[in-house]
């Protein structure tokens, strides 16, 4: 669990840092696509993709920072909650990156 406020703050800072890298990644990695999987549009696809990448990176960050195993220490719902606090910022970053690419 993320009971320690310093861990919670560190994870939030990690997510904020990763958000700043996303527009560059989109520009360099993703080309214009029309039908991406079964998503309504490119924004939906990239939003889901980056939420997953942020969750994976956050878990990795926590395990490395705590040098602990995942058992009982990390709740993936708490990680998702931290990421979701940046939901609108993530959507805005992706929209801008799509328009500029």
Protein Blocks (a to p, Z undefined) as FASTA:
>chain_A
ZZblklmmmmmmmmmmmmmmmmmmmmmmmccdfbecjbfblmlmmmmmmmmmmmmmmmmm
mmmmnopafehkacfklmmmmmmmmmmmmmmmmmmmmmmZZ
